[in-house]
Amino acid sequence: MSYLYDPQYPSATRYPPDGYESPYGWRPRENPLMECCSELAEANLIGPGDGSHLETLLHLAHTHGCRDAFVWGPHLVRAVLSGDDPRHGLRSLEERQALVRVLRRVIEHGHERRNIDPQWRLLTGDALEKARAAYLAGAPTEAELRRRRCLDNLAELVGGVEALASLDREPVPAETLDLSEVPADIHERVRLIDAMIVTGLTADGVDEPELLTIAHRLLRRAARLDPSLFRRKSRDQTIASGLVVLAVESNGRGQDPGLTRRDVARRLNVVGGANQRGVSLLRSACVRQHTVSYEFRQGQPEHLQRRWAGLGELLCAPSLQTAAVRGLIIESHEALVERGRLERASATDPTALEAEPSVGEPGDAELVGAEGAEVEKSVTGDDPGSTDVDGSRRAEKPDAAPESPENQTPPRGTRARASRAKTATESAA
């Protein structure tokens, strides 16, 4: 059995957190992940949040046949950072950069510890650099992934991407109860429940035509798809109150005056909760509910987060949603699409966001310094267009004392004090 990963004992592959006391007889070297984390932490090569990335890398290496956590070659680097691996599909650009950063440190430490041939180090470094460029190219950022998840949730709320694109803001029209597709033996009971629904949503000065139509549609769908529900012995008031509460609360109106569960139960003379039959009614009507999570609300634009906070579980059907709910979904969709367009317009090259040195090659800082020296040499070197001022700057020594404090040029980044002209009185004094 491998100590890198075991589905039956997942805790054996995790690095113990701070303050963890190892049990008696525990041998850390039997766990490559713990051994690797310990050595890299002692060498100050990983931070507190790099343990999960290191575990991911070692698990990927183990699936490709690597038994040593500190022996990495070009073939293994290319296999682990392959873009064809479906496990990398949901990783953001920031997570991929962290994986590459930790992998570089593991390779450097492992090659030094195992005394790998320098030529092999160069080949591994070159493979890492090429694989890194392809691995980071086109990777979505964390904000892009969050935006995609929000769009998927919006599409789930209305039944798909096509339904989301064709969504409108028109109010739900008033409809009469159509029983043409309902079995004849339950017509009388369905009409009685429909009259109770009208009482639950129109009494005490309450007038909600959209919610009334939605409750009628739920009743008609349940009677058409599951007529046996209306052949059982149960109180009609309970079914009517359940339909009313589903229509009200699924559209974010459950806290409005006159529409609470207590108000509906009082009008229909229902003892207990007014949503006792809600689950069975949804199952009978073949309607799914989707919970608006906190993560989904936080992914919305700031001006829409408060409006989404009042919604709990929504019915995943545009025909069972009020115009206000569909309008909120349309505004959120347009805002997310616009945000994605702005993010793509201001996107930078992802391969240039990481500036750590590769294995066996000079670091980016050294390359930048060399390029800067070449640029300075080309500007101030033997150029026919160079001036005498450039020649005097080249001839000046770095440790030469300035002629006078007044002529000394302040260093770059410091704030120079503005001097004012002397008045005639100060000149005379």
N, C-alpha and C positions, 0 to 999 in steps of 0.2 A: 504494500500500500504506500502511495506517495504521501509525503508530509506537506506537499505544496497546497493541495486542495482535496478535501474529502467532503462530499455533500452531506454525509451523515454526521460529521463533526466539523461544522463550519467555524466554530470558535477556535479550533486548533490552528487555523491558518491566519489568525488576526494577531497583530502585534499588541501586547498588553498595554493598556493606557497607563498614565502616570499614577503612581501610588499602588500599582498592582503588586501583590506579593506572590511570588512563584511558589507553588506547592512543593512539599518535600519530595526529593528525588527527581525533580524536573531537570532535564538536560536541554538547555537552549539550542545546542548545536544539532539536535535532531530535527529542528524546525528551520528550514532555510529562510523562511520569511522573517522569523524573529532574529535569526543570526544576521541577515542582511540589514534589517532595520537597526539592530544594535550597532553594527560596525559603521554604517553610514551616519547614524546620529552621533556617535563618538567623534567621527571625523568632520562634523558640522556640514554634512553634505545634503541633509534633508531637514525639512522643517516639520512643525507639528501636524500640518495637513497633508503631508506627502505619503503617509502610511497607506491610505487607500489606493493611491496611484501606484505605489510599489507593489501592492498586492495584486492589482490588475495586471501589471507587467509580468510578474512571476507566474500568474495563472496562464496568461497567454503564451509565455515561453514554455511552460510545462505541457500545454496542448500541442506544441510543435516539437516535442521530444527533448527539451532541454532539462537535464537533471542537476545542473550546477547553476546557482544563481549568479555567479560571478564570471561565467564563461559565455561571452557573446561574440558572435561572428557576423560577417556580412549577410550570410543566408538567413540567420535567425532574425536579424534586424529587419530585413526586407519582409520576412514572413509576419512578424509581429505588427509592423506598421503598414501592412497591406491595406489598401482601400477597398479590396473586395471582401474583407472580413465583415460580416453583417453586425458583429458586436460593436463596431465603431460607428454605426449609422446614427445612433442617438447621442453621440458625444459631441459636445460643443467645441468651438475653437479654443476657448480657454482651458477646457479639460484636456484637449489634445496637446496643447502647448505644455501643460503641466506634466503629462505623460512623457513627452519628448525630453523635457528638462530632467526629470528623474531618471529616465533611461540613460541619458548622457552621463550622469553622475555615477550610476551603477556600472556602466562600461568602463569609465575611467578608473574607478576604485577596483573593479574586478581585474582589469588588465594589469594594474600595478601590483595587486596582491598575488596574482597567478604568474607574474613575470612573463607576460605574453611577448612574443617576438614583435619588435617595433614595426616591421613591415605589415604584420597582421593588424596592428593597431591602426596603421594608415588606411588599410583596406576597410576596416570596420568603420572608421571615421568618415570615409568617403561614402560608404553605403548608407550611413546614418544621415548624412547631409542630403543625399539624393532622396532617400525615403521620407525625410522630414518635409522636404518641399512638396512632394506629391501627397503626403498625408495631411498637410495643413491647407492645401489649395482647395478652395471651394467649401471649406468646413463652415457650417453656420455658427454664429455667435450664440451666447446664452440668451441674449435678448431676442434673437431670431427664433430660436427654439421655443422660447416662452410665447412668442407671438403666434407661432404655428400651432401650439397646443391650444391657445385661446380660439383660433380660427376653427380648429377641429371640434372644440366644445360648442361653438356657435352652430356649426353644421349639424352636430348631434341634436341640438335643441329643436331644430326644425325638420329633421329627417333626411339630411344629406346636403351635399354641396349645391346640387341643382336647385333644391328648394330654397337654400339660402340666397342664391343669386336672383331668384324670381319672387322674393318676399315683397309684400306691399304693406302699406299703412292704412288700408281701408278698414273702417269699423266693421265688426261682425254684424251682418244684417239680421233682422228679425225673421224667424222661421216658425212655421207651424209643425206640429208633430205628424210626421209621415210614417205610417205603419204598413206601407205596402209590402215591405220585405220582412215583416214580423209575423210569426205564426198567429193564427186567428184566436187560439185558445187563451192567449195572454193579453189580448188587446184591451180588455176592460181594466185589468190591473195596471197596465202601462199608462192608460189614460188617467187613472186615479193618482198614480205617482207623479205624473206630469202636472196635475193640478196642485199637488202639494209642493212641488218645486216652485210653481208660480207664487204660492203663498209664502214660501221661505225667502223669496227674493223681491217681493213687492209690498209686503205688509209693513206697517209702521213708517210709511213715507219713503221706503227704500225703493229706488227705481234704477235697476241696472240691466238694460236690455241686452248688452253684450254677454254678461255673465249668465243671463237667463237662456240665451241661445246656446251657449256652450254647455250648460247643464242638459238642455234638450238633446243636443248631439251626443253627449255621453250616454244618456238614457237610450236613445235610439240604437246606438252601436252595441251597447250591452244586450239589448233585447234581440237584436238581429244575430249577433254572433254567439250568444250563450242564453237561449231562451229558458233553459232549465233553471237558471237563477230565479226567475219569476214564477216558477212552478213550486218552489219550496215554501214551507211555512215560515214566514218572517214578517215583521211589521213593515208596512209600507212607509211609515214615517222614518224608519231607520234608513231605508234605501234612499228616500228623497233627501234626507239630511246629509247622507254621505255624498250624493251627487252635488248638492249645493256647496258643501265644504270643499270638495275637489275643485270645482270651478272657481271658487273664490280664492282659496289659498294658493293654487297653482299659478295665479296671475298676480300675486303679491298684494291682495286686498284683504287678507285675513285679519289685519289690525284696524281696519277702517270702522268707524262707528256704524252700528247696525249690521255688520257683516261678520262679526266674530262667531266662533263656535257656540258660545253661550246664547247669543241672540237667535241664531238659527234653531238651536235646540228648544228655546223658549217658544218660538212661533209654531214649531211642529210638534210640540209636546213630546220631546224625546228625553228620556232619562239617561244621564251619562253623557259620554262624548258623542259629538255629532258626526264623527268620522269612523265609526265602528266598522262599517262595511266598505271603506275606501279601497282597501287592498283587493278584495274580491271583485269589486266593481271595475277596477282598472284591469285586472286579469281577464274579466269577462269582455271588456271593451277592447282588449288587445292594444292598450296604450301604455307606453313606457314613460317613466319619470326620470328626470336628470337633475341631480343636486348641483346647485351653483356653489362651488367650493370657494374657500378663501383664496387659494392660489389663482383661481380663475378671475376672481374680482380684482386681485392685485395686478393682474396682467392687463387690465383694461386701462384706458386713459384716465387721468385723475378726475376730470369733470364727469365721468360716468361711474366711478367706483361707488359713490354714495347711492346712486339709483339702483345699482345691482345689489347693494347690501340689503335692500328690502325684499329681495326675492329668495325663496328657498328652493323648493322642488317644483320644476316646471314640467308641464306635459309636452312631450316631444312630438307635437303636431301643430302646424300653423293654424289649422282650422279650430283648434281648441285654445288659442291664445288671443288676448284682446289686442286692440290696435296699439295701446301703450306699450305692451310687451314686445310686439313685433317692431314697433318703432325704435325701441331701445336696442334690439338685436341688430337692426339695420344701421343705426348710428355707430354701434360698437364695431360692426364689420367694416364700415367705411373708414373709421378712425384707425383700425389695425392695418388695413390695406395702405392707407396714406403713410402710416409710420414705417411700414416695410419699404415703401418707395423711397422715403427719405433716408432710411438706413442703407439701402443699396446705393443711393446716390453718393453718400459720404463714406462708403466703405473703402478701406485701405487694403494693401497687399498683406494677407495673413502671414506669409513667410518672412516678412520684414519686422514682425512684432516681437520676435525672440532674438536676442543678441548674446547668446551664450556660446563659448568656444566649443568647437566640435572635437572629437577624440583624435589625437595625433596631428592636428592641424593648428596653425596660429589662430588665436582668438580674434573676434570681431574688433575688439579694441585695438589690438596690434595692427590689424589691417587698416582700420581707420587712421591710426597714427602714421602708418606708412603712406597711405594715400594723401594724408594731409601734408606730409613732408614733401612728397612729389609735387603736390600742387603749389606749395610754398616755393619749391625750387624752380618750378616753371614760371612762377610770377616774378620772383626776385633773382633768378639766375642770369645767365648770359643771354639776356634777351635784348635785341637792338632797341626795343621800345622802353626799356627800363630807364628810370630817371636817376639823378644823382642822390635824391633822397633815399631811394632804395639801396644804393650802394653805401651810403653812410650808415643806414640801419644795419646792413650786413657787417660792416666793419666795426660797429659798436660792440663792445664786450658786454656780457650779461651782468658781470659784477662791477662794472664801472660806476663810480659815484656820479650823481647828477651835478650839473654845474651850479644850480641854485634851486631852492625849493619853489621859486615862482615859476621856473620853466619846466618843472617836473610834470609829466603827464600823469594824471590820476589813473589808477588801474581800472580795467573794464569792469563794469558792474557797480562802481561806487558813485555816489551822488555828489556832483560838483556844486559847491556853494556859489550862488550868483553874487557878483560884486556890483555895487552901484557907483555911479559917478559921483565924485566929490563936489560939494557945493563951493561957492566962492568963499564963504566964511571959513570952511575947513581948509581950503587951499591957503588962505592968508595965514591961518594959525600954523 
